């Protein structure tokens, strides 16, 4: 009867069957709750939902966005200019380095 089936196929089908049986038994013995009006009502963290629209402080967000852009651009400029040794040769190079001379 099972001559054409491989071991992997038998194990897979048996595993799926056992999983479905566990789900069926779990549904039968699980506790059932009643749908009460309080349970069906919408809520936000246990508080009533406000009827007025939420006011967002856009100006405060704009200040943080501007600061982020300033520091982001500053970091990009510093990263790209420090990578080029000729641009800041004297403060970052040693006296024996060829780029520490003014001819570099």
C-alpha positions, 0 to 999 in steps of 0.5 A, a space after each residue: 500500500 505505501 510502496 510508492 511513497 517516500 519517507 519524507 512524504 509520509 512524515 509530512 502528511 502525518 505531521 499535517 494530520 497531527 497538527 490539524 487534530 491538535 487545532 480541532 481539539 483545541 477549538 473544542 475545549 477552548 473557553 468561549 467568551 460572550 460578545 458584550 456591548 463593552 467588548 464590541 465597543 471601540 477603545 484606545 488603551 481603555 479610554 474613550 475615543 475623543 470626538 474632536 480631531 487631534 491637533 498636531 504641532 507641526 512647528 515643533 516637528 519642523 524645528 527638529 527636521 531642520 536641525 537634522 538636515 543641518 547636522 546631516 549635511 555637516 556630517 556629509 561635508 566633513 566626511 567627504 572633505 576629511 577623506 581628501 587629505 589635501 584639503 585639510 593637510 596641515 592640522 591632520 598630518 604629521 610633520 614628516 608627511 609629504 602633504 604637510 609642506 605647502 607645495 602639496 
